Amino acid sequence: MEPLLLPQNEKRGRGGNLPTKWELFVVELKKVSYIAMPMVVVSVSQYLMRAASMMMLGHLGELALSSAAIATSLSNVTGFSLLSGMACALETLCGQAYGAGQYHKLGTFTYGSMIWLLLACIPVSVLWIYTENILLLTGQDPAISAEAGKFSIWLIPSLFPYAILQSLIRYLQTQSLIIPMLFSTLATLCIHLPISWAFIFKTELGSAGAALSIGLSYLLNAVFLGLYVKCSSACAKTRASFSKDIFYTMGEFFRYAIPSAVMVCLEWWTFEIVVLLGGLLPNPQQETSVLSICLTIETIHFLVPYSFAAAASTRISNELGAGKAQADQLVVAAVLFLSVVECVVASSVIFWCRDILGYAFSNEKSVIKYVKEMSPLVCMSIIMDSLQAVLSGVARGSGWQHIGAYVNLGAYYLVGIPVALLLGFVLHLKGEGLWSGLVAGAAAQAMMLGIITFHSDWNKQAMEARRRIEIVS
């Protein structure tokens, strides 16, 4: 009996013999890399759309930049993270349906996702209308709150194309159709840069122009991907017409969308909370500045392990849907190998560049010195985050979002935040103490997800995946 269920051309190694474990590992590494590497470019390009607009706003003055930064932070926490998290349900449902050969269900699940996400945009939009009031209640500066409120209102139109875009991305990702996303995202970024510049400076709309350009870019990206799905022969077997079958699948999507959103939001919120806590420390301007710099470095790097996690989710869900339980162990090994190599390289670069790292963000000597002191903790955070990101991808591909939600709740709110408060305020370690709490939370998260992953019964998971797909038949 062969050790893994493989395509016919992969069943035999050199000389027609059964492939060795190393040969199987190399094959899986290539499959994972094929998904992960283009996804890195896609993730970075999408991040740059918002980052580029923020950089342009910096030339309009401190008020425009600070208000947009606060509004963006609030919109990430209350809106974009929610929609992105809900869309992760498709990584389970579409990925396993594709592996099981139930191709028509991918289109049906994706329509259901779009409906749920568009409905979620309505209460989020109402919340964003009251951004100014919310910020004033939290004690923010009235001038900054007013400008942030305007920015949030102009950002509302971006929610709806973002909801459609996130659904289309998961639809294509679960089929390993990454190259179309790569080209559409790069094309959108190239269009976004001049549009954002024109809206901010030439039309003199300022921060409102930045918000509108972000929304327009999301719309263009969604249109590009929608046209590809409609016209490409690669999507012919997974396209579905809008019918009553969509409503039969919406309940199953909702069952995974809520824990998926909770799983993503609980982690995302923790980092924002820590930055806000920095404002309660002595010398709050310096503390929040340095913590924001560390968060920016962490966020930019996280786009890489997030892409690896997308590859892990896709490969795991496909193999479970196909009933290839043994292959999942190989997928986990291959993605963890990539993640470990990448995080060692990234943390090493940051550590060796710690003396000059702060100059990329500030000219203040005290800030540069503080960033240097924080660099070892940032390196540890990067290592822990890389591991937990990949294991979170495994959880999404396996349909363990509810377990992941409990893990994130325990890791960050029973370990991470309490440790941050203890070290930052009780032991007076200030910013280093707060960031140490994030490291502790990520370490606890990675450890718990690792235990769950390596003690899983993959045969049982494969049977559960087939049952899940049959329920919505």
Protein Blocks (a to p, Z undefined) as FASTA:
>chain_A
ZZbdcdfklmpcehhiacdfklmmmmmmmmmmmmmmmmmmmmmmmmmmmmmmmmmmmmno
jklmmmmmmmmmmmmmmmmmmmmmmmmmmmmmmmmmmmnopamlmmmmmmmmmmmmmmmm
mmmmmmmmmmmmmmmmnopafklmmmmmmmmmmmmmmmmmmmmmmmmmmmmmmnopaklm
mmmmmmmmmmmmmmmmmmmmmnonmmmmmmmmmmmmmmmmmmmmmmmmmmpmklmmmgcc
ddfklmmmmmmmmmmmmmmmmmmmmmmmmmmmmmmmmmmpghkllmmmmmmmmmmmmmmm
mmmmmmmmmmmmmmmmmmmmnopaklmmmmmmmmmmmmmmmmmmmmmmmmmmmmmmmmmm
occfklmmmmmmmmmmmmmmmmmmmmmmmmmmmmmmnopmmmmmmmmmmmmmmmmmmmmm
mmmmmnonmjmlmmmmmmmmmmmmmmmmmmmmmmccfklmmmmmmmmmmmmZZ
